[in-house]
Amino acid sequence: MSVALQGDESVLRSLLIADSVKEAYTSVNFARRLVTVAQQSLDRAELNLRSAQGFYETGTQPRSAVTLAEVDVGPGLFMNGRHAGRPGRWGAS
């Protein structure tokens, strides 16, 4: 293999590595943003649940409003790993 060809392969390899690093960096940043959005969504759903519970306790909203708010919170707890160790709705672990 000639020296010129080896040099071209070295440059190509360096470019491929640089491209891979850029792609990985972009993927990590995107994932961080998704986590932030998911956390904000969960925070909002938990706030809505607390509001629905308060309205139910004062008699201004039906129990179904609380149930719907609980359903909205459920996936967020699961995705954030905050479901571990919590009993289920009927007391099952």
C-alpha positions as CSV (number, residue, x, y, z in Angstrom):
1,M,0.0,0.0,0.0
2,S,1.4,3.4,-0.9
3,V,2.0,6.2,1.6
4,A,-0.5,8.4,-0.2
5,L,-3.2,5.8,0.0
6,Q,-2.5,5.2,3.7
7,G,-2.8,8.9,4.3
8,D,-6.2,9.1,2.5
9,E,-7.4,6.2,4.6
10,S,-6.3,8.0,7.8
11,V,-8.1,11.1,6.8
12,L,-11.2,9.2,5.9
13,R,-11.1,7.3,9.2
14,S,-10.7,10.7,11.1
15,L,-13.7,12.1,9.2
16,L,-15.8,9.1,10.0
17,I,-14.9,9.3,13.7
18,A,-15.7,13.0,13.8
19,D,-19.0,12.4,12.1
20,S,-19.8,9.7,14.6
21,V,-18.9,11.9,17.5
22,K,-21.1,14.7,16.2
23,E,-24.0,12.3,15.7
24,A,-23.6,10.9,19.2
25,Y,-23.5,14.5,20.7
26,T,-26.6,15.5,18.9
27,S,-28.4,12.3,20.0
28,V,-27.5,13.0,23.7
29,N,-28.7,16.6,23.5
30,F,-31.9,15.5,21.9
31,A,-32.4,12.8,24.6
32,R,-31.8,15.4,27.3
33,R,-34.4,17.7,25.9
34,L,-36.9,14.8,25.7
35,V,-36.3,14.0,29.4
36,T,-36.9,17.7,30.2
37,V,-40.1,17.8,28.3
38,A,-41.3,14.5,29.9
39,Q,-40.5,15.8,33.4
40,Q,-42.5,19.1,32.6
41,S,-45.4,17.0,31.3
42,L,-45.4,14.9,34.5
43,D,-45.2,18.0,36.7
44,R,-48.2,19.5,34.9
45,A,-50.1,16.2,35.2
46,E,-49.4,16.0,38.9
47,L,-50.6,19.6,39.4
48,N,-53.8,18.8,37.5
49,L,-54.3,15.8,39.7
50,R,-53.9,17.8,42.9
51,S,-56.3,20.4,41.5
52,A,-58.9,17.7,40.5
53,Q,-58.6,16.1,44.0
54,G,-59.2,19.5,45.6
55,F,-62.2,20.2,43.4
56,Y,-63.6,16.7,44.2
57,E,-63.1,17.2,47.9
58,T,-65.0,20.5,47.8
59,G,-67.7,18.8,45.8
60,T,-67.3,20.9,42.6
61,Q,-66.0,18.1,40.4
62,P,-67.1,14.4,40.1
63,R,-64.8,11.5,41.0
64,S,-64.3,10.9,37.3
65,A,-62.3,14.1,37.0
66,V,-59.8,12.7,39.5
67,T,-59.7,9.4,37.8
68,L,-58.9,11.0,34.4
69,A,-56.1,13.1,36.1
70,E,-54.7,9.9,37.7
71,V,-54.7,8.3,34.2
72,D,-52.7,11.2,32.9
73,V,-50.1,10.9,35.7
74,G,-49.7,7.2,35.4
75,P,-47.5,6.9,32.3
76,G,-45.2,9.7,33.5
77,L,-44.5,7.9,36.8
78,F,-43.7,4.7,34.8
79,M,-41.4,6.5,32.4
80,N,-39.5,8.3,35.1
81,G,-39.1,5.2,37.2
82,R,-41.0,6.7,40.1
83,H,-43.4,3.8,40.1
84,A,-41.0,1.4,41.8
85,G,-42.2,0.4,45.3
86,R,-45.6,2.1,45.0
87,P,-48.6,-0.1,45.6
88,G,-51.1,-0.4,42.8
89,R,-54.5,1.2,42.9
90,W,-56.0,-1.7,44.9
91,G,-53.0,-2.2,47.2
92,A,-51.1,-4.8,45.1
93,S,-47.4,-4.3,44.8
